[in-house]
C-alpha cells in the first residue's frame, strides 16, 4: 500500500514540512497525520459514548421533567423579585 497519490496541495505541504526540518521524509509526515486522525476519531467515539450514556441516564431518571411554561413562570417571578430588590436599593 505504499503507493499513495496526495495531489499537488498535500505534496507541497509534505515537502514544506520536510524542508522546515520537522520531519525527515514523507513517511514521517504521513504517519504523523494518521496518528492525529486516529486520535480525533477515538475522541469522537468517546464523546459519542459519553453523550449516549448521559441521554440514557436522563431518560431513565424517574423524576418528572419541568414544562417550559413552568420554567418561564419561575424565571419571570425571579426576575420580578430582583427588580423589586433593585428598586428598593437593597
C-alpha positions in Angstrom: 0.0 0.0 0.0 2.9 2.4 -0.2 1.8 4.0 -3.5 -0.4 7.0 -2.4 -1.4 9.9 -4.6 -1.6 13.0 -2.4 -2.3 15.6 -5.0 -0.4 18.8 -5.6 -1.7 20.6 -2.4 -0.7 17.9 0.0 2.5 17.1 -1.8 3.5 20.7 -1.4 2.5 20.6 2.3 4.6 17.4 2.9 7.6 18.9 1.2 7.3 22.1 3.2 7.3 20.1 6.5 10.4 18.3 5.4 12.1 21.5 4.3 11.3 23.1 7.7 13.1 20.2 9.4 10.1 19.0 11.3 10.2 15.6 9.5 13.0 13.7 7.7 10.8 12.2 5.0 7.3 12.0 3.6 6.5 8.8 5.5 7.1 10.6 8.8 4.7 13.3 7.7 2.0 10.9 6.7 2.4 8.8 9.9 2.0 12.0 12.0 -1.1 12.9 10.1 -2.6 9.4 10.5 -1.9 9.5 14.3 -3.8 12.8 14.5 -6.7 11.4 12.6 -6.7 8.2 14.7 -6.7 10.3 17.9 -9.5 12.5 16.6 -11.6 9.5 15.6 -11.1 8.0 19.1 -12.0 11.2 20.7 -15.2 11.5 18.7 -16.2 7.9 19.6 -15.5 8.6 23.3 -17.6 11.8 23.2 -20.4 9.9 21.4 -20.4 7.2 24.0 -20.5 9.7 26.9 -23.3 11.5 25.3 -25.3 8.3 24.8 -24.8 7.5 28.5 -26.0 10.9 29.6 -29.1 10.7 27.3 -29.9 7.2 28.6 -29.5 8.4 32.2 -31.8 11.4 31.5 -34.5 9.1 30.0 -34.1 6.6 32.9 -34.4 9.4 35.6 -37.7 8.8 37.4 -38.0 12.4 38.4 -40.5 14.3 36.2 -39.2 17.0 33.9 -40.3 20.6 34.1 -42.6 22.0 31.5 -41.3 25.0 29.6 -44.2 27.1 30.8 -43.3 26.3 34.4 -39.6 27.2 33.9 -40.5 30.5 32.3 -43.0 31.3 35.1 -40.3 30.7 37.7 -37.9 32.9 35.7 -40.4 35.7 35.4 -41.1 35.5 39.2 -37.4 35.5 39.9 -36.8 38.5 37.6 -39.7 40.4 39.2 -38.3 39.8 42.6 -34.9 41.1 41.5 -36.4 44.2 40.0 -38.2 44.9 43.4 -34.9 44.5 45.3 -33.1 46.8 42.9 -35.9 49.4 43.1 -35.7 49.4 46.9 -31.9 49.6 46.8 -31.4 46.5 48.9 
